[in-house]
Amino acid sequence: MPLNNYRDSQRSPSAQVTANGTVIPGLMSIEVASNSHFSANTFSATFASVFFDSPCNNAFWASETNIAIQVLFTLDGISFVNLFAGTVDTVALNATQGLVHIAGRDLSTRLIETRTEETFSNRTSSEIASLLANRHGLTPNVVQTTTPVGRYYQDEHDRITLGQYSRSTTEWDLLVFLALQEGFDVTVTGTVLNFRPSSNTTATPYIVAPTDCIEMTLERRLPLAQDITVTIKSWNSRQSTASIQTVTNSGAVSSNSGRSSTNKQYLFVRPNLTGDQALKFARQKLDDLTMHERVVDLTVPGDLSLAPPGQLIVTGTGTEFDQTYSIDLVESRLSLSEGFTQRIRAKGSSPQSLSSGQTAADATKA
C-alpha cells in the first residue's frame, strides 16, 4: 500500500526502496537529506520485518555487508523520480516490535573512503573530477577549468605539507579542495558527480508564502545585520611578505587600513597568502557571514523539483523577509502518519546589504 497523505486528495505520494536491486517490502517511513555543504547526502528508513519470504528478511539484514540502496519517490503512483542512490552504513533490528531501521550515505562515499597519494600536478581540476568520477562508476557533470592544479599546490605548499593534504588524503577531500580553489560546488546526485560553479542564478526559484506552508520560521541574527568588517592577516614565508586585507559590507574595501569601531569585526589569520589571495578569502568570508543573517526554515507538502543548491523566494509576509534566499538543505520525508513533506532551510542577507562582490569593485590592493 502506498504511503499516502490523507489530507491531499489530489496526489498519491509513495516511495520505493531497493536493496541490491530488490524492492524492500513493508516501508513505514523514509527520509532523504540533501545538502550543499561539501558532504554526503544521507537517508534513513524504517520497515516492518515480518516478510519472511522476501530476500530482504531479517537474515539478510543480519549478515549482508555490502548493501546498495536506491530511493524512488512518486507523486502520482506512476512516474517515479530517483531521489537517492547510495549504500547502507548502519542496520538496527528491533526484534520485539518487528522493525528494521537502516541509514546510509550517497555514492560520494566511494570517494570519501578512498585514500590517494596522487598529485595530478599537470592536470586541471575538471580533468581530475572527470577522472575520479569515471574511476568510481559515476557520470561526470563537470564544467571545464583551465588552471593546472600544480599552481594551487604551489600556492598551498606550506599548509599542505604540514596538514591534511600531506600527500595522503581522500579523493573527496581533494575534490573539495579543488572546488574551493575554483569557486565551485562538488556534489553527488544519484550516480552523477557534479563539479560546477557555485552560482544559483540559472536555477528556477521556488516561490513560497506562509499560506503554502505547513510551518514557516523566519530567523534573524542581529549581530550579522550590522556593518561587518572582515580582516585577513597573512605572512607569506616563501616571499617573506605580510598581507593585511580588510573588506566590509558597507561599501568600503581597504588594504592595511584602519577599521571603524562601530562595525562588527572578524579577524582570520591564514598563512602563506598573497595580497590577492587574502583579499579573495576576505570576500568569501564576508559573503559567508552575511548570508547567515536571515535564515528561513519551513515545511511544505513534498515537491520533487526541490533540491540544493537553488533559490527560494519568500512572499506574503509584508516584511523585509520577503526576498530571495539560497537553499542549503532539503529533507524529504514520507511516512504513514504525515504523508510526503519536505523541510527546507535557506539563508540570505538583508535586502539593503551589499555583497562583497559588489563592494570589491573599487578595492585597493597591497
C-alpha positions as CSV (number, residue, x, y, z in Angstrom):
1,M,0.0,0.0,0.0
2,P,1.5,3.4,-0.9
3,L,2.3,5.9,1.9
4,N,-0.4,8.4,1.2
5,N,-1.1,11.8,2.7
6,Y,-4.8,11.5,3.6
7,R,-5.1,15.3,3.6
8,D,-4.1,15.5,-0.1
9,S,-6.8,14.1,-2.3
10,Q,-5.0,15.4,-5.5
11,R,-1.9,13.3,-5.0
12,S,-0.9,9.7,-4.2
13,P,2.7,10.2,-2.9
14,S,4.6,7.0,-2.3
15,A,8.2,5.7,-2.2
16,Q,10.0,2.6,-3.3
17,V,13.4,1.5,-1.7
18,T,15.5,-1.2,-3.2
19,A,18.4,-3.1,-1.6
20,N,20.9,-4.6,-4.1
21,G,18.2,-4.3,-6.8
22,T,15.4,-5.9,-4.7
23,V,12.4,-3.9,-3.6
24,I,12.2,-3.9,0.3
25,P,8.7,-4.6,1.4
26,G,6.9,-3.0,4.4
27,L,8.2,0.5,4.1
28,M,6.9,2.6,7.0
29,S,8.9,5.8,6.8
30,I,11.8,7.2,4.7
31,E,13.9,10.4,5.0
32,V,16.4,11.8,2.5
33,A,18.5,14.8,3.4
34,S,20.1,16.7,0.5
35,N,22.6,19.5,1.4
36,S,25.2,21.8,-0.2
37,H,28.0,21.6,2.4
38,F,30.6,19.6,0.6
39,S,29.3,16.5,2.4
40,A,27.4,13.4,1.6
41,N,23.6,13.3,1.3
42,T,22.0,10.9,3.7
43,F,19.0,8.6,4.1
44,S,17.2,6.7,6.8
45,A,14.2,4.3,6.5
46,T,12.1,2.1,8.7
47,F,10.4,-1.2,7.6
48,A,8.3,-3.9,9.0
49,S,10.4,-7.0,9.2
50,V,7.7,-9.7,9.1
51,F,8.1,-10.6,5.4
52,F,10.0,-13.9,5.8
53,D,9.6,-14.9,2.2
54,S,11.4,-11.7,1.0
55,P,15.1,-11.7,0.1
56,C,15.3,-8.7,2.3
57,N,14.3,-10.5,5.5
58,N,16.0,-10.4,9.0
59,A,18.6,-13.0,7.9
60,F,19.6,-10.6,5.0
61,W,19.9,-7.6,7.4
62,A,21.8,-9.7,9.9
63,S,24.5,-10.9,7.6
64,E,24.9,-8.8,4.4
65,T,27.9,-6.5,4.4
66,N,27.6,-4.6,1.1
67,I,24.1,-3.1,0.5
68,A,23.4,-0.7,-2.4
69,I,20.3,1.4,-1.8
70,Q,18.1,3.3,-4.3
71,V,15.2,5.5,-3.2
72,L,12.4,6.4,-5.7
73,F,9.6,8.8,-5.0
74,T,6.4,9.4,-6.9
75,L,3.5,11.9,-6.5
76,D,1.0,10.1,-8.8
77,G,1.9,6.4,-8.2
78,I,3.1,6.2,-11.8
79,S,6.1,8.4,-12.6
80,F,9.0,7.7,-10.2
81,V,11.9,10.1,-9.5
82,N,15.3,8.7,-8.4
83,L,15.8,10.8,-5.3
84,F,18.8,8.9,-3.8
85,A,21.4,6.3,-4.6
86,G,24.0,5.2,-2.0
87,T,25.0,2.5,0.4
88,V,23.8,1.3,3.9
89,D,26.1,2.3,6.8
90,T,24.0,1.0,9.8
91,V,21.3,-1.6,10.3
92,A,19.2,-1.8,13.5
93,L,16.8,-4.7,14.1
94,N,14.0,-4.2,16.7
95,A,13.2,-7.8,17.5
96,T,10.4,-7.0,19.9
97,Q,8.5,-4.6,17.6
98,G,9.3,-6.4,14.3
99,L,11.1,-3.4,12.7
100,V,14.3,-2.8,10.8
101,H,15.9,0.6,10.6
102,I,18.6,1.4,8.1
103,A,20.7,4.5,7.4
104,G,23.4,5.5,5.0
105,R,25.1,7.9,2.6
106,D,25.1,8.7,-1.1
107,L,27.7,7.5,-3.6
108,S,30.2,10.2,-2.6
109,T,31.2,7.6,0.0
110,R,33.2,5.9,-2.8
111,L,35.4,9.0,-2.9
112,I,35.2,9.7,0.8
113,E,36.6,6.2,1.7
114,T,39.3,6.1,-1.0
115,R,42.7,7.5,0.0
116,T,45.0,8.9,-2.6
117,E,48.6,10.0,-2.8
118,E,48.3,11.2,-6.4
119,T,49.2,14.8,-7.1
120,F,47.8,15.3,-10.6
121,S,50.0,18.4,-10.9
122,N,49.8,18.6,-14.7
123,R,46.0,18.2,-14.9
124,T,43.2,20.7,-14.4
125,S,40.6,20.5,-11.7
126,S,37.9,19.4,-14.2
127,E,40.1,16.7,-15.6
128,I,40.7,15.3,-12.1
129,A,37.0,15.4,-11.3
130,S,36.1,13.6,-14.5
131,L,38.9,11.0,-13.9
132,L,37.7,10.3,-10.4
133,A,34.1,10.1,-11.4
134,N,34.8,7.5,-14.1
135,R,37.1,5.6,-11.7
136,H,34.1,5.0,-9.4
137,G,31.4,4.4,-11.9
138,L,29.9,7.9,-11.6
139,T,28.8,10.1,-14.6
140,P,30.8,13.3,-14.6
141,N,28.8,16.6,-14.8
142,V,31.8,18.8,-14.9
143,V,32.4,22.4,-16.1
144,Q,35.8,22.7,-17.8
145,T,38.6,24.6,-15.9
146,T,42.0,25.7,-17.3
147,T,44.4,26.1,-14.4
148,P,46.8,23.2,-13.8
149,V,46.4,22.2,-10.2
150,G,50.2,22.3,-9.7
151,R,49.8,26.0,-9.3
152,Y,47.3,25.5,-6.4
153,Y,49.7,23.1,-4.8
154,Q,52.5,25.7,-5.1
155,D,50.3,28.3,-3.5
156,E,49.3,26.0,-0.7
157,H,52.7,24.4,-0.3
158,D,53.4,25.2,3.3
159,R,50.0,24.3,4.6
160,I,49.6,21.2,2.5
161,T,52.8,19.6,3.6
162,L,52.1,20.2,7.3
163,G,48.3,19.5,7.2
164,Q,45.7,17.2,6.0
165,Y,46.9,17.4,2.3
166,S,50.4,16.0,3.0
167,R,50.5,13.6,0.0
168,S,47.9,11.4,1.6
169,T,44.2,12.4,1.6
170,T,40.9,11.1,0.4
171,E,39.7,11.7,-3.2
172,W,36.7,13.6,-1.8
173,D,39.0,15.9,0.2
174,L,41.0,16.5,-2.9
175,L,37.8,17.4,-4.9
176,V,36.6,19.7,-2.2
177,F,40.0,21.5,-2.1
178,L,39.9,21.9,-5.8
179,A,36.3,23.1,-5.8
180,L,37.2,25.8,-3.2
181,Q,40.1,27.0,-5.4
182,E,37.8,27.2,-8.5
183,G,34.8,28.7,-6.7
184,F,32.8,25.5,-7.5
185,D,30.4,23.2,-5.7
186,V,31.1,19.4,-5.7
187,T,28.1,17.1,-5.1
188,V,26.8,13.7,-6.0
189,T,23.3,13.4,-7.3
190,G,22.2,9.8,-7.8
191,T,25.0,8.4,-9.9
192,V,26.2,11.8,-11.2
193,L,29.2,13.7,-9.9
194,N,28.6,17.4,-10.2
195,F,31.7,19.7,-10.3
196,R,30.3,23.1,-11.3
197,P,30.3,26.9,-10.4
198,S,28.6,27.7,-7.1
199,S,26.2,30.3,-8.7
200,N,22.5,29.5,-8.4
201,T,21.4,32.2,-10.8
202,T,20.3,29.7,-13.5
203,A,18.0,27.7,-11.2
204,T,14.3,28.3,-11.3
205,P,13.4,29.9,-7.9
206,Y,10.9,28.2,-5.6
207,I,8.3,30.8,-4.6
208,V,6.5,30.3,-1.3
209,A,4.2,32.2,1.0
210,P,3.2,31.4,4.6
211,T,-0.2,30.1,3.4
212,D,1.7,27.5,1.3
213,C,3.5,26.1,4.3
214,I,2.7,23.6,7.0
215,E,5.2,25.5,9.1
216,M,7.4,28.5,8.5
217,T,10.1,30.0,10.8
218,L,11.8,33.3,9.9
219,E,15.0,33.9,11.9
220,R,17.3,37.0,12.1
221,R,20.8,37.1,13.6
222,L,21.1,40.7,14.7
223,P,25.0,40.7,15.1
224,L,25.2,39.9,11.4
225,A,22.7,42.7,10.5
226,Q,25.3,45.3,11.4
227,D,28.0,46.6,9.2
228,I,30.6,43.8,9.2
229,T,34.3,44.1,8.8
230,V,36.4,41.0,7.9
231,T,40.2,41.3,8.2
232,I,42.6,38.6,6.9
233,K,46.2,38.7,8.2
234,S,48.8,36.5,6.5
235,W,52.6,36.1,6.4
236,N,53.9,34.5,3.2
237,S,57.1,32.6,4.2
238,R,58.1,31.9,0.6
239,Q,58.1,35.6,-0.3
240,S,58.8,37.0,3.2
241,T,55.9,39.4,2.9
242,A,53.0,40.3,5.1
243,S,49.5,41.0,3.9
244,I,46.5,42.5,5.7
245,Q,43.3,42.8,3.7
246,T,40.0,44.2,5.0
247,V,36.6,44.3,3.5
248,T,33.2,45.5,4.8
249,N,29.6,45.1,3.7
250,S,29.0,48.9,3.9
251,G,30.8,49.7,0.7
252,A,34.4,50.0,1.8
253,V,37.3,47.7,0.8
254,S,40.7,48.5,2.1
255,S,44.2,47.1,2.4
256,N,46.3,47.7,5.5
257,S,43.9,50.3,6.7
258,G,42.1,51.3,9.9
259,R,38.7,49.9,10.7
260,S,35.6,51.5,12.0
261,S,35.0,50.8,15.7
262,T,31.2,50.7,15.0
263,N,31.5,47.7,12.7
264,K,31.2,44.1,13.8
265,Q,34.7,42.9,13.3
266,Y,36.0,39.4,12.4
267,L,39.7,38.5,12.2
268,F,41.1,35.5,10.5
269,V,44.8,34.5,10.3
270,R,45.9,32.3,7.4
271,P,49.5,31.5,6.4
272,N,51.2,32.0,3.1
273,L,48.6,34.1,1.2
274,T,49.5,36.7,-1.4
275,G,47.7,40.0,-1.2
276,D,45.2,38.9,-3.9
277,Q,44.6,35.6,-2.2
278,A,44.0,37.3,1.1
279,L,41.5,39.7,-0.5
280,K,39.7,36.9,-2.2
281,F,39.5,34.9,1.1
282,A,38.2,38.0,2.9
283,R,35.4,38.5,0.4
284,Q,34.4,34.8,0.7
285,K,34.3,35.1,4.5
286,L,32.2,38.3,4.3
287,D,29.7,36.6,1.9
288,D,29.5,33.5,4.2
289,L,28.8,35.7,7.2
290,T,26.2,38.0,5.7
291,M,24.4,35.0,4.1
292,H,23.6,33.7,7.6
293,E,21.9,36.9,8.7
294,R,18.4,35.7,7.7
295,V,17.5,32.0,7.9
296,V,14.2,30.6,6.7
297,D,13.1,27.2,7.9
298,L,9.9,25.8,6.5
299,T,7.9,22.6,6.0
300,V,5.8,22.2,2.8
301,P,4.0,19.4,1.0
302,G,6.5,17.4,-0.9
303,D,7.7,18.8,-4.3
304,L,10.2,16.6,-6.2
305,S,11.7,19.6,-8.0
306,L,13.3,20.9,-4.8
307,A,16.9,20.3,-4.2
308,P,20.0,22.3,-3.2
309,P,21.7,24.4,-4.5
310,G,18.8,26.5,-5.6
311,Q,16.9,29.7,-4.8
312,L,13.9,30.3,-2.6
313,I,11.7,33.4,-2.8
314,V,9.6,34.2,0.3
315,T,6.5,36.4,-0.3
316,G,3.4,37.4,1.6
317,T,4.9,38.3,5.0
318,G,4.8,42.0,4.4
319,T,8.3,42.4,5.9
320,E,11.9,42.5,4.8
321,F,11.8,38.7,5.0
322,D,10.1,38.9,1.6
323,Q,13.2,38.3,-0.6
324,T,15.4,35.7,-2.3
325,Y,17.4,33.1,-0.3
326,S,19.9,30.4,-1.1
327,I,18.7,26.8,-0.3
328,D,21.2,24.8,1.6
329,L,19.2,21.9,2.9
330,V,16.2,19.9,1.8
331,E,14.9,17.0,3.9
332,S,12.3,14.8,2.1
333,R,10.1,12.8,4.5
334,L,7.4,10.2,3.7
335,S,5.5,8.4,6.5
336,L,2.2,6.7,7.1
337,S,1.1,9.3,9.6
338,E,2.2,12.5,7.8
339,G,2.4,11.7,4.1
340,F,5.1,13.3,1.9
341,T,6.5,16.6,3.3
342,Q,9.8,18.5,2.9
343,R,11.7,20.6,5.3
344,I,13.7,23.4,3.6
345,R,16.4,25.6,5.1
346,A,17.6,28.6,3.2
347,K,19.8,31.6,4.1
348,G,20.3,35.2,2.9
349,S,21.2,38.7,3.9
350,S,19.1,41.8,4.3
351,P,17.7,43.4,1.2
352,Q,19.8,46.6,1.8
353,S,23.0,44.8,2.4
354,L,25.7,45.0,-0.2
355,S,27.6,41.8,-1.0
356,S,31.4,41.6,-1.0
357,G,31.2,41.0,-4.8
358,Q,29.6,44.5,-5.1
359,T,31.9,46.3,-2.7
360,A,35.0,44.7,-4.2
361,A,34.8,46.7,-7.4
362,D,36.8,49.6,-6.0
363,A,39.2,47.5,-4.0
364,T,42.7,48.8,-3.4
365,K,45.4,46.1,-3.1
366,A,48.6,45.9,-1.2
